[in-house]
Amino acid sequence: MNGVARQGQRSGATGVHHQRQYSDNFFDGSSNGRWLQSAGLQHLQTSGNSIPPLQDYNMYGGGGQGTRMLRNGQRSFNGMNEYYMEPSTPPGNHRASSQKKNAEDSPGDFSPGLLDLHSFDTELIPEMPVSNVYDGASMYQPVQGNSFDDSEPYISGKQTSRARVPENNLLKSFSVDKEKSNSVAKIKVVVRKRPLNKKELAKSEEDIIDTHSNSLTVHETKLKVSSIVDLTQYVEKHEFVFDAVLNEEVTNDEVYHETVEPIVPIIFQRTKATCFAYGQTVIYKISLIVLFSAFLGSGKTYTMKPLPLKASRDILRLMYHTYRNQGFQLFVSFFEIYGGKLFDLLNDRKKLCMREDGKQQVCIVGLQEYRVADVETIKELIEKGSSTRSTGTTGANEESSRSHAILQLAIKRSADGNESKPPRLVGKLSFIDLAGSERGADTTDNDKQTRIEGAEINKSLLALKECIRALDNDQGHIPFRGSKLTEVLRDSFVGNSRTVMISCISPSSGSCEHTLNTLRYADRVKSLSKGNNPKKDVLSSNFNLKESTTIPLSSVTTSTFEDRTADAWPEEDDGDEFSPSEEYCEQVKPSWKKNGKMEPFGTTDNKFKKPNSQIKWKDIPKVEPKVANSDDDDLNALLQEEEELVNAHRKQVEETMNIVKEEMNLLVEADQPGNQLDDYITRLNAILSQKASAILQLQTRLAHFQKRLKDHNVLVSSAGY
Ligand SMILES: Nc1ncnc2c1ncn2[C@@H]1O[C@H](COP(=O)(O)OP(=O)(O)OP(=O)(O)O)[C@@H](O)[C@H]1O
């Protein structure tokens, strides 16, 4: 499936790239473009809840903004005439019960409020006949009217003969071997290369990426300046190895099969999984007259868009087949993080706030969560959220690539299978369409707002990387506070979790720098994780990362669902399930931690120890002044000053040595997973200021001494003034 179908050759000796054409380029057209299809939502009948009030959290109650949608023409279940799609109401919504009865009478009356990620919901949902479950066949048609015609992919009419993923692949494999699903790697890094599109081909841009099964090579063309008039082109090769590399022929079905499908079954076994796409975004530049796209997107949205639907389809299949009558319920929420703030994409982009309760559970106050029973409804919700995302701020399409969009599919179940009790979170699958990576790099833009956004994106991408690395290293401390994004995803980083990162790259020579940045980010996430070779960027193609990541990890729960249901539901879902042994923690501790806590960076008063420098007075070349026309007092004063200067110099050397030690400690810490970027920056700033101030002091003293020598007509043989 990873064979590259292309014509033409690359000359290895000279490094000259020949123009290549895709002779068999294929894409399945499923879900062309963004998550931005017309919303066109049909309204569904809502049902309310009967939930005990919880006044403390009823901050946003009574807003009357709740989305109530009524969709006609659906089947009847248990006396209900329609399917319903309802926001999970907050505890504290007193009107919930009456709303349930009078749902049709007061369509706009639903109050958003607190959504605890382990929220309560007492709705009963009818058993869904299997025949009604969406079959996935009609959803992924190409969308007409893509905003950017020029970015259409180059598509040949020919389809590959590669086998499609069988419709019931997941169900079959899951029924046959549940344990297999527990061998899903804790972190999986997959790269997807998109095809060159028409615009890139028209500009004669080349495909500079060769893919293999789990590795790829980027051929970067560089210029060597041989002489003033002679610029020689050469090609630098960058090789990377990941868990899987998906080339331009790979369909969205296959992407799903490789990434999310394996983790769907374990969501039912109390796993929190996160899937995110990372890569270059489209960048717009303004020329004198037109706004044009200088770089095209790498395919994040194209890749991410179909995944939640495909996952929902499989989740519902499991709910209605394997776990039939076991009381599982599926909930959807969709929100975005823009400029460090949260907005509900399923509730008119209402601003949300995040809270941590006493048990350190993250609550997104006001977020609406919809209980869903069919894929069609989920599709509508996604479309609604996507259109809200893209038009929510300035209406510019571009805005969407500056925000992180998070779509969550939560599986809940009532305690003891009794649906009259509030359901508790069992597992969760979060899909994140990350802001474009080079939005973060664009911090040199003139626009202050863009720079602020860029800094925020940088912060969240760094924090995300650190959390994933800490996660894979079984690090006790997960630095989720590093950014809003990671804070929100906190419960996805504790306990039994899985992460799939899909790095999307453009094949085009014009995007080479961005592509390398994306791959280095992915490589950093992957290569520093547990059990992997810490070598980065250029890896031996013999080194197969896949082997190291498909081994079941000790943290993977081995008990089956039946095992779990035999237990009473514990009060807490998170954190307590995975606790590495003390012995293990000791082993993975960096050595400086084992030997005790690193000393805090102190003040200059107490941090410098007694001089133990090997530098002796006689080692320092002593300046022999040639004195002329000066009396003894002047001479003594000068000698005194000289001594003071040399002493100050010695002290400064000693301080420098201590500072260097501090710096080395800081660097060691910075390389550890879980380091706090803020702390690193603060301490580095303090160190640099201290060095700068010490140098300045010495320079001032030296200048003063030089002036004194000059004033006294003292000639110093080695002085260069
Ligand atoms: N694997 C692929 N096969 C075919 N076409 C693709 C593929 N990946 C992306 N495309 C096309 O490339 C264009 C850019 O993709 P997409 O919008 O997903 O990029 P993006 O990274 O999400 O950009 P942005 O951050 O600006 O939203 C779209 O027209 C999309 O249809």
The ligand as an ORCA input file, in Angstrom:
! r2SCAN-3c Opt
* xyz 0 1
  N      -4.296     12.712      1.055
  C      -4.891     13.590      0.245
  N      -5.377     13.208     -0.918
  C      -5.969     14.105     -1.722
  N      -6.118     15.404     -1.456
  C      -5.681     15.842     -0.299
  C      -5.032     14.972      0.620
  N      -4.679     15.691      1.683
  C      -5.087     16.950      1.458
  N      -5.686     17.049      0.270
  C      -6.200     18.277     -0.331
  O      -5.225     19.295     -0.072
  C      -5.842     20.526      0.311
  C      -5.347     20.964      1.683
  O      -5.781     20.032      2.659
  P      -6.354     20.460      4.071
  O      -7.320     21.572      3.960
  O      -6.800     19.225      4.740
  O      -5.021     21.016      4.746
  P      -4.846     21.539      6.219
  O      -3.523     21.055      6.666
  O      -5.997     21.168      7.073
  O      -4.811     23.083      6.021
  P      -5.416     24.197      7.006
  O      -4.579     24.130      8.233
  O      -5.215     25.461      6.260
  O      -6.829     23.885      7.260
  C      -7.331     20.276      0.263
  O      -7.800     20.711     -0.980
  C      -7.457     18.770      0.367
  O      -8.611     18.289     -0.269
*
